[in-house]
Amino acid sequence: MRKILKKLREIPKKIISKVGTKIKSNNKSPSVKNRQVKEIPSFNETVIANTKFSHSDNQYMAARSMPQELPSGYDQDKMILQVRDPHWLHTYWELRPRTIEAVKNKLGDEFYRAKKILRVYDVSNIMFNGFNANKFFDIVINDYANSWYIDTAGPGRSWCVDLGLMLPDGRFIMLLRSNVVSTPLDGPSWVTDEEWMIPDDMFARLYGMGFGLGRSSPVGGAWQERIKQGLFSSGLSSSPVKKIEKERNFWLKVDCELIVYGATESDAKVTVQGVPVKLRPDGTFTLRYYLPDGKQVIPVRAISADNLEERTITPIVTRETK
């Protein structure tokens, strides 16, 4: 029992001695002056250090790696016409689905029998109002097209294009109208600008000043006379800057065309002026004629597929040019 009590009394002494030893070892550590203190940089210092080694190419590559795709549509009814070269145009368009639905509801069954076409107008030298084009022609396109290349075969002209539907009865329903563009000439211009021509007297004065023929010229009078005589000799009078009489290019041309169109059964046989006409799948047909002066009789004859029925309609057109 006494041994146990003795051991219990020695335990606190051992603990106190160990604590004292640790305190002494801490007091022997190097001073603050001799220690290397590791400082933590601030946020601003870190940003500045990083920008020292940044480069604009890195930012460009990062931006280029994230491509931005153009939208497939802009939810608006619009048609754009642009020039490719003196003979060709390019047009593209967008037609909203709700616009197409409105046309369907308005036309009913006729909508599904209609042809989608581009009507190309020659609007050179006029204020186009939709009905006064110099001439026009139609291009049948498919239902899924949203752009088209157009061969005008007419350099140096102004053009406008309509997107629309050609109904079985020949009516044209316009859906969109483009802007007006002008194709350039495919050769040198016939326009001469008189503003850049120099009259003979002005050319002589300017040319003479180059040889000291001005009022303050120190050159002698005899030498001036020789220069003046040579200035107006045949050699200088044929100068390329001599004024040339402008050729008058004013002109006017008027002509007429006749368009004959109609519809019948798709399996019928049709002739116009005795010439067979090929029908479209829906039974419609369109013909374009040059209309000379005088009276034109145009019989249109249709015969049913079983040859039991026949119809004839004869338009008579007269042209008189004064």
LODREN-488426 format. One line per field, with one value per residue (C-alpha): x, y, z. Coordinates in Angstrom, 2 decimals. Example, Ala and Ser with C-alpha at 12.3 -4.5 7.8 and 13.67 -1.06 7.14 Angstrom:
LODREN-488426
c1: c(12.30,13.67)
c2: c(-4.50,-1.06)
c3: c(7.80,7.14)
This chain:
LODREN-488426
c1: c(0.00,2.82,4.51,1.39,1.05,4.70,4.28,1.23,3.19,6.02,3.68,2.97,6.71,7.52,4.84,6.10,9.68,8.69,6.79,9.77,12.09,9.84,9.74,13.53,13.87,11.51,13.55,16.67,15.01,16.66,15.64,13.11,15.87,17.63,14.45,13.35,9.73,7.68,5.32,2.02,1.45,-1.74,-4.44,-3.44,0.20,-0.79,-2.88,-0.08,2.43,0.20,-0.43,3.29,3.34,-0.04,-0.28,-3.06,-2.64,-3.66,-6.86,-7.50,-7.06,-9.42,-12.06,-11.58,-12.09,-15.67,-17.39,-20.62,-23.10,-25.51,-29.20,-31.13,-33.72,-34.60,-38.40,-39.21,-40.59,-37.77,-36.18,-32.70,-31.40,-27.70,-25.46,-22.95,-21.61,-22.92,-25.15,-26.06,-28.05,-28.42,-31.45,-32.28,-35.36,-37.12,-40.85,-42.27,-44.36,-47.32,-47.27,-47.42,-50.30,-52.22,-51.83,-52.96,-56.09,-56.85,-56.34,-57.57,-57.08,-55.60,-52.50,-51.51,-51.97,-49.99,-46.42,-43.79,-42.03,-39.64,-40.85,-37.89,-38.69,-36.58,-37.09,-34.37,-34.95,-38.39,-39.97,-41.27,-44.76,-45.32,-47.15,-44.98,-41.91,-40.19,-40.47,-40.40,-39.85,-40.74,-38.61,-40.28,-38.51,-38.99,-40.91,-37.80,-35.56,-34.64,-32.09,-31.56,-29.09,-30.71,-29.27,-30.58,-28.60,-28.86,-25.81,-26.22,-29.88,-31.90,-33.81,-36.37,-37.66,-40.95,-41.44,-44.96,-47.42,-48.82,-52.36,-53.92,-56.06,-52.96,-53.22,-49.98,-49.97,-46.98,-45.53,-42.29,-40.63,-36.90,-34.89,-33.82,-30.25,-28.36,-25.95,-22.75,-21.78,-19.72,-17.58,-16.31,-18.83,-20.22,-20.50,-17.94,-17.44,-16.73,-15.73,-12.25,-11.62,-9.33,-10.13,-7.37,-6.79,-6.49,-4.17,-1.94,-1.80,-0.93,1.61,3.20,3.56,5.72,8.16,8.20,5.66,4.00,4.05,7.04,9.03,12.66,12.73,13.19,10.34,11.87,12.16,8.59,7.36,9.11,7.49,4.06,4.42,5.40,2.67,-0.09,1.56,-0.03,1.93,0.47,-2.96,-3.50,-3.11,-5.13,-6.76,-8.28,-11.99,-14.05,-17.63,-19.74,-21.65,-25.32,-26.60,-30.21,-32.53,-35.92,-37.08,-40.58,-41.82,-44.68,-45.12,-48.24,-48.71,-51.35,-52.16,-54.92,-55.90,-57.82,-57.79,-54.24,-54.74,-56.28,-54.68,-54.19,-53.08,-52.48,-52.59,-52.44,-49.22,-49.41,-48.77,-47.27,-49.35,-48.06,-49.04,-51.96,-53.25,-52.05,-50.00,-48.34,-47.03,-45.13,-45.26,-43.66,-46.50,-45.93,-48.12,-51.40,-54.16,-53.28,-55.79,-54.82,-57.19,-56.74,-58.23,-58.58,-59.71,-60.51,-58.40,-61.23,-61.72,-65.42,-65.32,-63.73,-63.50,-62.11,-61.44,-59.99,-58.40,-57.98,-55.33,-54.53,-51.37,-50.88,-47.65,-47.56)
c2: c(0.00,2.38,1.61,2.54,5.89,6.67,6.11,8.36,11.17,10.92,11.25,15.07,15.74,14.01,16.01,19.34,18.52,17.72,21.03,22.97,21.30,22.33,25.95,26.12,24.63,27.31,30.09,28.87,29.35,31.92,35.56,37.19,39.09,35.85,34.06,34.15,35.30,34.02,36.81,36.03,38.33,40.36,39.83,42.91,41.85,38.43,39.91,42.27,39.44,37.32,40.11,40.55,37.26,37.50,38.13,39.29,36.16,34.01,35.99,35.82,32.05,31.72,33.80,31.94,28.61,29.64,30.12,32.07,30.56,32.78,32.11,30.27,33.04,36.45,36.01,38.63,38.65,40.05,39.61,40.85,41.25,41.75,41.92,39.15,40.42,42.28,39.33,37.55,38.47,36.64,36.86,35.34,35.65,34.67,34.00,33.46,30.31,32.35,34.34,31.11,29.86,33.08,32.63,29.02,30.03,32.72,30.62,27.28,24.40,26.74,27.12,23.46,23.71,26.94,27.21,29.08,31.51,34.43,37.27,39.36,42.92,45.19,48.59,50.57,54.35,54.23,54.69,51.16,50.87,47.16,47.51,49.63,47.44,47.57,43.79,40.77,37.03,34.21,31.48,28.42,27.36,24.52,24.86,24.52,27.16,30.29,31.70,31.74,32.86,34.74,35.09,38.43,38.48,42.27,44.20,47.86,47.47,47.88,44.95,44.07,40.61,39.37,36.07,34.80,32.10,31.43,30.09,27.62,30.39,32.49,34.94,35.96,36.43,38.44,37.37,39.40,42.17,42.83,46.02,47.48,46.90,47.89,45.62,47.22,47.34,44.49,46.90,50.49,53.19,55.26,58.32,61.08,63.66,67.10,68.41,66.92,68.31,71.36,74.05,74.98,78.45,77.19,74.38,76.86,79.18,76.40,74.85,78.25,79.00,75.89,77.53,80.87,82.69,84.31,88.02,87.70,85.48,86.55,84.87,87.23,88.21,86.63,83.25,83.59,84.16,81.01,79.00,80.47,79.66,76.09,75.86,76.28,74.25,71.06,68.98,70.61,71.26,67.50,67.22,64.38,66.86,68.85,69.41,66.89,67.33,65.09,62.40,62.57,59.29,60.21,57.43,55.82,52.31,50.94,47.45,45.19,41.59,39.48,36.87,34.20,31.93,29.51,26.24,23.06,19.38,18.12,15.29,17.48,18.39,22.13,24.06,27.79,29.02,25.35,24.68,22.05,23.40,21.39,21.64,21.75,18.90,20.99,21.74,25.35,26.89,30.24,31.55,34.73,36.35,39.31,41.63,43.37,46.10,44.93,42.51,39.23,36.35,33.72,30.72,28.48,24.98,22.27,18.67,16.21,13.08,10.86,13.21,13.64,17.30,20.37,24.05,26.99,30.53,33.10,36.29,39.05,41.68,44.78,46.89,50.28,52.17,55.88)
c3: c(0.00,0.82,-2.50,-4.42,-2.64,-3.31,-7.03,-7.13,-5.52,-8.13,-11.20,-10.84,-10.43,-13.75,-15.61,-14.24,-15.23,-18.83,-19.23,-17.97,-20.45,-23.41,-22.25,-22.15,-25.63,-27.04,-25.52,-27.40,-30.94,-33.31,-33.06,-35.34,-37.14,-38.12,-39.25,-42.91,-42.88,-45.85,-46.91,-48.65,-51.68,-51.85,-54.51,-56.53,-56.61,-57.90,-60.74,-61.78,-61.81,-64.02,-66.56,-67.08,-68.98,-70.77,-74.53,-76.82,-78.97,-76.05,-75.63,-79.38,-79.43,-76.50,-78.26,-81.53,-79.85,-79.04,-82.47,-82.68,-85.18,-87.09,-86.48,-89.18,-89.28,-87.85,-87.66,-90.30,-93.84,-95.95,-99.38,-100.34,-103.90,-104.66,-107.73,-108.47,-111.82,-114.91,-115.88,-112.65,-109.53,-106.23,-103.97,-100.59,-98.42,-95.21,-94.94,-91.47,-90.89,-89.66,-92.91,-94.91,-92.76,-93.36,-97.15,-96.87,-94.98,-97.55,-100.70,-99.43,-101.90,-104.50,-102.34,-102.85,-106.63,-106.97,-108.26,-106.29,-108.63,-108.76,-110.98,-112.18,-113.31,-115.51,-113.86,-115.65,-115.76,-114.12,-110.69,-110.22,-108.71,-109.27,-112.60,-114.90,-115.41,-118.80,-118.94,-116.64,-116.67,-114.27,-112.72,-111.18,-107.98,-105.51,-102.25,-100.06,-101.66,-99.71,-102.17,-105.94,-108.61,-111.52,-115.03,-116.32,-119.59,-119.34,-118.11,-117.24,-116.16,-112.96,-111.46,-108.81,-107.83,-106.38,-104.59,-105.13,-106.11,-109.58,-109.18,-111.65,-113.15,-113.96,-111.06,-109.40,-105.61,-104.39,-101.05,-100.89,-102.90,-102.96,-103.15,-106.51,-107.76,-110.91,-112.75,-114.09,-117.74,-119.17,-121.23,-121.32,-120.55,-123.42,-121.14,-121.75,-119.06,-120.50,-117.10,-117.54,-121.04,-121.34,-123.93,-126.38,-124.97,-121.41,-122.47,-124.33,-121.33,-118.90,-121.28,-121.91,-118.22,-117.99,-120.43,-118.65,-120.79,-117.79,-117.00,-114.67,-117.03,-117.58,-121.01,-123.98,-126.31,-129.46,-127.77,-126.49,-130.04,-131.26,-128.47,-129.23,-132.95,-132.15,-129.52,-132.09,-134.84,-136.13,-133.65,-130.58,-132.00,-132.10,-128.34,-126.77,-124.41,-127.24,-126.79,-128.72,-129.72,-127.52,-129.36,-128.53,-127.09,-126.38,-127.46,-126.87,-127.58,-127.06,-127.81,-126.84,-125.75,-125.41,-122.70,-123.24,-120.32,-119.44,-117.80,-118.62,-117.67,-117.18,-119.73,-122.43,-125.77,-126.32,-129.40,-129.82,-133.41,-134.41,-132.48,-129.68,-126.19,-123.33,-120.17,-116.63,-114.28,-113.00,-116.53,-116.75,-119.55,-120.28,-123.62,-124.41,-127.85,-129.56,-130.55,-133.91,-135.33,-136.80,-135.93,-134.23,-134.10,-131.52,-131.48,-128.42,-128.85,-126.17,-126.79,-124.00,-123.58,-124.96,-127.98,-127.12,-126.08,-127.59,-126.60,-128.61,-127.39,-129.82,-128.43,-131.04,-130.31,-132.36,-132.02,-133.63,-133.02,-133.82)
